[in-house]
Amino acid sequence: MTVSQWAVLITVYRGDATTTREVARYVNIDVGAVSRLVDRLVAKGLMSRESDPSSRRILRLTLTDAGLDLTPRLVPPPSRPQVSLSQLISAARSNPGMAGAPVTRTWSPSCAPSSAW
């Protein structure tokens, strides 16, 4: 899982956004890029798109059981509320060692980029 996929997954998990457009605004990524990221998460069985009952044009993003099982292991602990999702994404993008790198373990202070803290 890439940092960008992680950001989409966590954003939906936390309830910060439920559509591709909302996710794009929340994580400051192009809507088309978010759509492609969602496609990959759907293919991995972590997320699904469901029609909104109030509007056929809106597709709501939801996590599958596998996504609900995985995501809590990827979310930063709530004891660090001063660290926002956008700060973590920015830190990951600005650290050459993390850019595009897969997210393969849970968050811990020892793996956090020092510039974000």
ROLUMKOL-62804 format. One record per atom (N, C-alpha, C): residue in three letters; x, y, z. Coordinates in steps of 0.1 Angstrom, whole numbers, padded with zeros to 4 digits, always signed. Each point is the difference from the previous one (the first is absolute). Layout:
residues N
alaXYZ;...
END
This chain:
residues 117
met+0008-0012+0000;met-0008+0012+0000;met+0009+0012+0000;thr-0003+0010-0009;thr+0008+0012-0001;thr-0005+0010+0011;val+0007+0011+0002;val-0004+0010+0009;val-0013+0006-0005;ser-0002+0003-0013;ser-0012+0006-0005;ser-0012-0010+0002;gln+0002-0013-0002;gln-0011-0009+0002;gln-0003+0000+0015;trp+0010+0000+0009;trp-0002+0001+0014;trp-0008+0012+0004;ala+0003+0012-0006;ala-0007+0012+0003;ala-0015-0001-0003;val-0003-0006-0012;val-0014-0002-0004;val-0007-0009+0010;leu+0006-0011+0003;leu-0006-0010+0009;leu-0003+0006+0013;ile+0010+0007+0006;ile-0002+0005+0013;ile-0010+0011+0000;thr-0001+0008-0010;thr-0010+0011-0001;thr-0014-0005+0000;val-0002-0011-0007;val-0013-0006+0000;val-0003-0007+0013;tyr+0010-0007+0005;tyr-0002-0007+0013;tyr-0004+0010+0011;arg+0007+0011+0001;arg-0003+0010+0010;arg-0013+0008-0002;gly-0006-0002-0012;gly-0012+0007-0003;gly+0002+0015-0004;asp+0012+0003-0004;asp+0003+0014-0004;asp-0006+0003-0014;ala-0002-0011-0008;ala-0005+0002-0013;ala-0007-0013-0004;thr-0010+0000-0009;thr-0007-0012-0004;thr-0001-0001-0015;thr+0005+0010-0008;thr-0001+0000-0014;thr+0014+0003-0006;thr+0002-0004-0012;thr+0013+0003-0006;thr+0004+0015+0000;arg-0010+0008-0003;arg+0002+0015+0000;arg+0004+0005+0014;glu-0007-0005+0010;glu+0002+0004+0014;glu+0014-0005+0004;val+0004-0012-0003;val+0013-0005+0003;val+0011+0009-0007;ala-0002+0003-0012;ala+0009+0009-0008;ala+0002+0013+0007;arg-0011+0006+0005;arg+0001+0013+0007;arg+0007-0002+0013;tyr-0003-0010+0007;tyr+0006-0002+0014;tyr+0015-0003+0000;val+0004-0008-0010;val+0015-0003+0000;val+0007+0008-0010;asn-0007+0009-0007;asn+0007+0009-0010;asn+0007-0007-0011;ile-0008-0010-0006;ile+0005-0007-0012;ile-0011+0002-0011;asp+0004+0000-0012;asp-0009+0001-0012;asp-0011-0011+0001;val-0012+0003-0004;val-0011-0009+0000;val+0003-0012-0009;gly+0006+0002-0011;gly+0003-0012-0009;gly+0010-0009+0007;ala+0010+0006+0007;ala+0010-0009+0007;ala-0007-0007+0011;val-0009+0006+0007;val-0007-0007+0011;val-0009-0011-0006;ser-0006+0002-0011;ser-0008-0010-0006;ser+0009-0013-0004;arg+0012+0003-0005;arg+0009-0011-0003;arg+0004-0007+0012;leu+0003+0007+0011;leu+0004-0006+0013;leu-0012-0009+0005;val-0012+0005-0001;val-0012-0007+0005;val-0001-0013-0009;asp+0002+0001-0013;asp+0000-0012-0008;asp+0010-0011+0005;arg+0011+0005+0004;arg+0010-0010+0005;arg-0004-0006+0013;leu-0006+0008+0009;leu-0005-0005+0013;leu-0011-0009-0002;val-0009+0003-0010;val-0011-0009-0003;val+0005-0013-0005;ala+0010+0000-0009;ala+0006-0012-0005;ala+0007-0009+0011;lys+0005+0007+0010;lys+0006-0007+0011;lys-0010-0005+0010;gly-0013+0003-0002;gly-0010-0004+0009;gly-0001+0007+0013;leu+0005+0012+0000;leu+0000+0008+0013;leu-0011+0011+0000;met-0005+0003-0012;met-0010+0011-0001;met-0010-0003-0010;ser-0012+0005+0001;ser-0010-0001-0011;ser-0007+0013-0002;arg-0006+0001-0012;arg-0008+0011-0004;arg-0015-0004+0001;glu-0008+0008+0006;glu-0014-0004+0001;glu-0009+0012-0004;ser-0010-0002-0007;ser-0009+0011-0004;ser-0007+0006+0012;asp+0000+0014-0001;asp-0007+0007+0011;asp-0015+0000-0003;pro-0008-0004+0010;pro-0014-0001-0002;pro-0007+0013-0004;ser+0006+0011+0004;ser-0006+0013-0003;ser+0003+0006-0013;ser+0011-0006-0007;ser+0004+0005-0013;ser+0007-0011-0007;arg-0005-0004-0012;arg+0007-0010-0008;arg+0014+0004-0005;arg+0002+0013+0000;arg+0013+0005-0006;arg+0011-0001+0011;ile-0003-0002+0012;ile+0010+0000+0011;ile+0003-0014+0004;leu+0013-0003+0000;leu+0005-0013+0005;leu+0007+0002+0013;arg-0005-0007+0010;arg+0006+0001+0014;arg+0011-0010+0001;leu+0011+0004+0006;leu+0011-0009+0003;leu-0002-0006+0013;thr+0001-0013+0001;thr-0001-0008+0013;thr+0012-0010+0000;leu+0003-0003+0012;leu+0011-0010+0002;leu-0007-0014+0001;thr+0007-0010-0006;thr-0005-0014+0001;thr+0004-0005+0014;asp-0004-0012+0003;asp+0004-0006+0012;asp+0016-0001+0001;ala+0006-0003-0011;ala+0015-0001+0000;ala+0006+0014+0003;gly-0006+0011-0006;gly+0004+0013+0002;gly-0002+0005+0014;leu-0011-0004+0006;leu-0003+0003+0014;leu+0009-0007+0009;asp+0005-0012-0003;asp+0009-0008+0008;asp+0014+0006-0001;leu+0004+0004-0012;leu+0014+0005-0002;leu+0002+0014+0005;thr-0009+0009-0002;thr+0002+0014+0002;thr+0003+0004+0014;pro-0006-0006+0011;pro+0004+0004+0013;pro+0015-0002+0003;arg+0006-0010-0007;arg+0014-0002+0002;arg+0009+0010-0007;leu-0006+0008-0009;leu+0007+0010-0008;leu-0002+0014+0006;val-0010+0002+0008;val-0003+0014+0005;val+0009+0004+0011;pro+0005+0012-0001;pro+0008+0005+0012;pro-0008+0000+0012;pro+0006-0003+0012;pro-0007-0001+0012;pro-0007+0013+0004;pro-0011+0000+0006;pro-0007+0012+0003;pro+0007+0009+0011;ser+0010-0006+0006;ser+0007+0008+0010;ser+0008+0011-0006;arg+0001+0001-0013;arg+0008+0010-0007;arg-0009+0009-0008;pro-0010+0007+0006;pro-0010+0008-0008;pro+0006+0012-0006;gln+0012+0004+0004;gln+0006+0012-0006;gln+0005-0003-0014;val+0001-0013-0003;val+0005-0004-0013;val-0012-0003-0009;ser-0002+0009-0010;ser-0011-0002-0009;ser+0004-0009-0012;leu-0010-0006-0006;leu+0002-0008-0012;leu+0008+0007-0011;ser-0004+0013-0002;ser+0007+0007-0010;ser+0015+0002+0003;gln+0003+0002+0013;gln+0014+0001+0004;gln+0008-0013-0003;leu-0007-0012+0003;leu+0007-0013-0003;leu+0002-0002-0014;ile-0010+0004-0009;ile+0001-0002-0014;ile+0011+0010-0005;ser+0001+0012+0004;ser+0010+0009-0004;ser+0014-0005+0004;ala+0001-0005+0012;ala+0013-0005+0005;ala+0004-0012-0009;ala-0009-0008-0003;ala+0003-0012-0008;ala+0005+0004-0014;arg-0007+0010-0006;arg+0004+0005-0013;arg+0013+0007-0001;ser+0003+0007+0011;ser+0013+0008+0000;ser+0012-0008+0004;asn-0002-0012+0005;asn+0011-0009+0004;asn+0003-0009-0012;pro+0011+0002-0006;pro+0003-0008-0012;pro+0000-0015+0002;gly+0003-0004+0012;gly+0000-0014+0003;gly-0014-0006+0001;met-0010+0008+0002;met-0014-0004+0002;met-0008+0002-0013;ala+0004+0009-0008;ala-0009+0004-0012;ala-0003-0012-0008;gly-0012-0004-0001;gly-0005-0011-0008;gly+0003-0013+0006;ala+0006+0000+0012;ala+0003-0013+0007;ala-0012-0006+0006;pro-0001-0013+0000;pro-0011-0007+0006;pro-0001+0002+0015;val-0012+0001+0005;val-0003+0000+0014;val-0001-0014+0004;thr+0010-0005+0008;thr+0000-0014+0003;thr-0001-0003+0015;arg+0000+0010+0008;arg-0001-0002+0015;arg-0008+0010+0006;thr-0004-0002+0013;thr-0008+0010+0007;thr+0009+0012+0003;trp-0006+0011+0004;trp+0007+0012+0003;trp+0007-0001+0014;ser+0011+0005+0001;ser+0007+0001+0013;ser+0009+0012-0001;pro+0003+0006+0012;pro+0009+0012+0000;pro+0013-0003-0007;ser+0005-0012+0001;ser+0013-0003-0006;ser+0000+0000-0015;cys-0011-0001-0007;cys+0000+0000-0014;cys-0006+0013-0006;ala-0003+0009+0009;ala-0005+0013-0004;ala+0011+0009-0005;pro-0002+0008-0011;pro+0010+0009-0005;pro+0001+0011+0011;ser+0012+0003+0004;ser+0003+0010+0010;ser-0005+0014-0003;ser-0001+0004-0013;ser-0004+0013-0004;ser-0015+0003+0003;ala-0008-0011+0001;ala-0014+0002+0003;ala-0003+0002+0015;trp+0010-0003+0008;trp-0002+0000+0014;trp+0007+0011+0006;
END
